[in-house]
Amino acid sequence: MPVKYSKQYLHKLEDLMAETDFILRYEKGSFKSGYCLLNSKKVAIINKYFTHEGKINCLIDIIKSIKVDTDKLSPKNQSLFLELSQTDIAF
């Protein structure tokens, strides 16, 4: 599945993150990878000054690296998660 770098696609990824155990926040910071994961507190922080493309790439990377309980996801987000898990992204 090709990644779409649009505002609507960003909202789909944010919706998927909302159904996980993690809290997504956009804040300023100088994270080496563009984001920071606090696994013990289940918080994902993305640099708020990133472009939409950067935010989308970070969200996909975060979603692939965290443990997602697919039983808690809506059917729409389950199919999106399945597509993301099969997608490779070159940064």
C-alpha positions in Angstrom: 0.0 0.0 0.0 1.5 3.4 -0.9 1.6 5.9 1.9 -0.5 9.0 1.2 0.9 12.2 2.6 -2.3 14.1 3.1 -4.0 15.7 6.1 -6.8 13.1 5.9 -4.3 10.2 6.1 -2.7 11.9 9.1 -6.1 12.0 10.8 -6.6 8.3 10.0 -3.3 7.5 11.7 -4.2 9.7 14.7 -7.5 7.9 15.0 -5.7 4.5 15.0 -3.4 5.7 17.7 -6.4 6.9 19.7 -7.7 3.3 19.9 -4.4 2.0 21.2 -3.2 2.2 24.8 -0.8 5.1 23.9 -1.5 8.8 24.2 -0.3 10.9 21.3 1.0 14.4 21.9 2.6 17.0 19.6 5.2 19.1 21.4 8.4 20.9 20.6 11.6 19.1 21.1 14.8 18.0 19.5 14.2 14.3 19.4 16.9 12.5 17.3 14.3 10.4 15.4 11.6 13.1 15.4 9.6 11.4 18.2 9.9 10.1 21.7 8.2 7.0 23.2 7.7 6.8 26.9 6.8 3.1 27.1 6.3 3.0 30.9 3.7 5.9 30.7 2.4 4.8 27.3 2.9 8.3 25.7 4.2 9.0 22.2 5.4 12.5 21.6 6.0 13.9 18.0 7.8 17.1 17.2 5.0 19.6 16.5 7.1 21.5 14.0 7.3 18.6 11.6 5.6 18.7 8.2 2.6 16.5 7.6 5.0 14.1 5.8 7.3 13.9 8.8 4.4 13.4 11.2 3.0 10.6 9.1 6.3 8.8 8.9 6.8 9.1 12.6 3.3 7.8 13.3 3.8 4.8 11.1 7.1 4.1 12.7 5.5 4.4 16.2 2.6 2.2 15.3 4.9 -0.5 14.0 7.1 -0.4 17.1 4.4 -0.5 19.8 2.3 -3.5 20.8 -1.2 -3.0 19.5 -4.2 -5.0 20.7 -6.1 -5.5 17.4 -9.1 -6.8 19.3 -9.7 -3.2 20.7 -9.5 -1.6 17.2 -12.5 -0.9 15.1 -12.8 -2.9 11.8 -11.8 0.2 9.8 -8.6 0.6 11.9 -7.9 -3.1 11.9 -7.7 -3.1 8.2 -5.5 0.1 8.3 -3.2 -1.6 10.9 -2.9 -4.7 8.7 -2.0 -2.6 5.7 0.6 -0.6 7.8 2.2 -3.8 9.1 2.8 -5.0 5.5 4.2 -1.6 4.3 7.9 -0.7 4.2 8.8 2.9 4.2 12.1 4.3 3.1 12.9 7.6 4.9 
